[in-house]
Amino acid sequence: MNSFLDTDIKFLKGVGDKRAKLLETELEISTFGDLLYTFPYRYVDTSRFYKISEFSGEMPSVQVLGRFVGFTTEGEGLRQRLKASFYDGKRFMEVVWFSKLNFFKTAYQPGVTYILFGKPTLYRDIWQMAHPEVSAYDASRPPEGFRGVYSIPDKLRKRGYSTRLLSDLAKNLFANARIKEVEETIPTEIMSRYSLMPLLEALSNLHFPQSPDKLRKARERMKFEELYYLQLHILRYSRERGRRIKGHVLGKIGDYFNTYYKRFIPFELTGAQKRVLHEIRDDMRTGRQMNRLLQGDVGSGKTMVAFMTMLMGVDNGFQCAIMAPTEILAGQHYETIRKWGESIGLRVELLTGSTRTKARREIHEGLVSGDIDIIVGTHALLEDNVQFRNLGITVIDEQHRFGVAQRAKMWKKSSIAPHVLVMTATPIPRTLAMTVYGDLDVSVIDELPPGRKPVQTFLKFDNARMEVNRLINRELQEGRQVYIVYPLVKENPKLELKSVEEGIERVRGMFPNVKVCMVHGQMKPAEKDYQMDQFVSGEARILVATTVIEVGVNVPNASVMLIENAERFGLSQLHQLRGRVGRGADHSYCILMTKHNIAGDTRKRLSIMTETSDGFLISEADMKMRGPGDMEGTQQSGIAFNLKIANLASDGQILNVARQAAEAVLNAHPELVEAPACGVERYEGERLALSEASVAMVRKELRIRFSKTYDWSQIS
């Protein structure tokens, strides 16, 4: 016999077969449990009735008490609509229906007092409500007070269903005697420690809040539950990795590292770089595989940290690989690392799809023999015929651009999995990194090298075009170079956006005395590399491009980044593009160009770019505005969020508490980690002991919530 939560929704009072099919297809509600966990998306105060004379501006949905005076039908065919005059005793407003006209025309009687609930809008100087909820007024029944509003798809609305439908069905569900069968999902030890509301009370208050305070506590409890089990799941994966996957022991700092650090390093390391190198060294001498994410803003010195990490590998007799997503970025890494490596006698090679056959054969031989110390490459490193004598460290740059399965191929290049350092220049908010990359240890370079001048950022509208052109012309006359980025490759008549192909002709006309080159994602790789090389070499002074240049292009002489239709880009992407300039000693500029009539929210979003150059602050703002699901790279972790009520953008404090609880439980109950232990495990930190029944509850919940999640802990 099915449990209460698994009972088919058609057996709930007020549903039946026909309505059950609608609920399943339109709202994905097929069981009692689905309905119980379908929460209102907002709440309104229905403790009072508004007068039409009180309507103003952008009001939320409100209640009005009054009577229908008359009904009229207007329009023909699909454009037909039903209008009614509604009188509250002092003023009139219009009520409009666009579907099921005959039903509504006969459903409500003139002279009967009704309660209307809907959003008032001003149309041609007349207040109007479209498809409001309508219910007969009962003077003996007081107003509801605080009430939830459910999300109803248009298809259901057009068939006459409203948020009242789900509210009534939820009432029937809670009136069912078997509702008491719903079992608690959080152990009593955790409930007590964090003063959490019991599950059934929380669910009841989410659907029918008894007070704003009880609604707040109910939401906090359900958010904690979601985030607690998500963090517990992620931390289990991380500890399983530590148990299962052995790593090379890199115990010594030797001649290569010391010689380079004492005699050849071109600049003083920042405190943040030194701290991260200590974290990496501690990882690599434990005997477990390092699996660390290195975050750092553009220009923070991640490449130097990666190089010195690889020196630790070479000092211990191992080869190292660094993999980049594009040939341009791989080539730039190669030029930098080859110069640094040659100073201390290391052999560094480059392997990409463009490497010629003879050179490729020599590289393959050098890797197998161990003559090559460091290999820099693209996806070409993943090919089966690329083998190493003794691969100890793999560095993956801009790792979100590689698929999970692709990254896993590097593991097969060594009998013992290499240590893995993945790098990103896309700052990730801490709450998101804690979840998306929760099974990686995270290091952050949060300090820029001394002497770097911040990029001056301006928001300019199309009417300031001459002013912008004068700035570009001045920089060109002083020998600098300029990026101009467009959102489209080709003109699209449906979109009022500028394109690269249109823009390059205009730019050539504006600046006829300088060479202009063009790069976009639809070009063949060889042509793209040729055009890019012209800009990198300085032969071309202006590069017209799409966002293909947002990562990895290093031209210190470039001092201007002009971004057309900047309103079309996310903040993190704009920040990445801005990071292409300001890499030299000169003052640099980023100009966000947009049309004047942009929305207020868009203007506010773009203004953030002009106020700060801190990538982590920008990424936090970006996530709050766009949501965590839009953040670049979040789908690469293999961990599905499936959050119904918690929000990673706004619930950071609850997430931190939930993670502390998950760590404390795992510290006390290592048996929740399913991999066999290799030796004695000692986890520092607080311990929260659970009863045998509570441990069984946790196991059950993890199985229910994550049984379909692939075990990505086996893949870096």
Salt bridges, closest charged atoms under 4 A:
ASP17 OD1 - LYS10 NZ 3.99
GLU26 OE2 - LYS155 NZ 3.67
GLU54 OE2 - ARG48 NH2 2.77
GLU58 OE1 - LYS119 NZ 3.67
GLU74 OE1 - ARG81 NH2 3.24
GLU74 OE1 - LYS83 NZ 3.61
GLU94 OE1 - LYS83 NZ 3.61
GLU133 OE1 - ARG147 NH2 2.44
GLU133 OE1 - ARG164 NE 3.53
GLU144 OE1 - ARG164 NH1 3.34
GLU144 OE2 - LYS171 NZ 3.87
GLU181 OE2 - ARG178 NE 2.88
GLU183 OE1 - LYS700 NZ 3.23
GLU184 OE2 - ARG221 NH1 2.82
GLU201 OE2 - LYS214 NZ 3.65
ASP213 OD1 - ARG216 NH2 2.60
ASP213 OD2 - LYS217 NZ 3.53
GLU220 OE2 - ARG216 NH1 3.23
GLU225 OE1 - ARG221 NH2 2.55
GLU225 OE2 - ARG705 NH2 2.38
GLU240 OE1 - ARG244 NH1 3.37
GLU268 OE2 - LYS274 NZ 3.11
GLU279 OE2 - ARG275 NE 3.87
GLU279 OE1 - ARG292 NH1 3.70
ASP282 OD1 - ARG285 NH2 2.92
ASP283 OD2 - ARG292 NE 2.73
ASP297 OD1 - HIS575 NE2 2.62
GLU335 OE1 - ARG338 NH2 2.86
GLU342 OE2 - ARG338 NH1 3.31
GLU349 OE2 - ARG347 NE 3.07
GLU383 OE1 - ARG360 NH1 3.69
ASP397 OD2 - HIS333 NE2 2.67
GLU398 OE1 - HIS400 ND1 3.76
ASP439 OD2 - ARG241 NH2 3.72
ASP446 OD1 - ARG275 NH2 3.83
ASP462 OD1 - ARG465 NH2 3.19
ASP462 OD2 - LYS498 NZ 3.91
GLU467 OE2 - LYS460 NZ 2.89
GLU475 OE2 - ARG474 NH2 3.21
GLU478 OE1 - ARG480 NH2 3.88
GLU505 OE2 - ARG508 NH1 3.55
GLU539 OE2 - LYS515 NZ 3.05
GLU550 OE2 - ARG401 NH2 3.72
GLU564 OE2 - ARG465 NH1 2.57
GLU564 OE2 - ARG506 NH2 3.42
ASP586 OD1 - ARG480 NH2 3.32
ASP622 OD2 - ARG626 NH1 2.76
GLU632 OE2 - HIS400 NE2 3.68
ASP651 OD1 - LYS223 NZ 3.09
GLU663 OE2 - ARG659 NE 3.78
GLU671 OE2 - HIS669 ND1 2.89
GLU674 OE2 - ARG236 NH1 3.43
GLU681 OE1 - ARG243 NH2 2.48
GLU686 OE2 - ARG193 NH1 2.66
GLU701 OE1 - ARG705 NE 2.96
ASP711 OD2 - ARG244 NH1 3.36
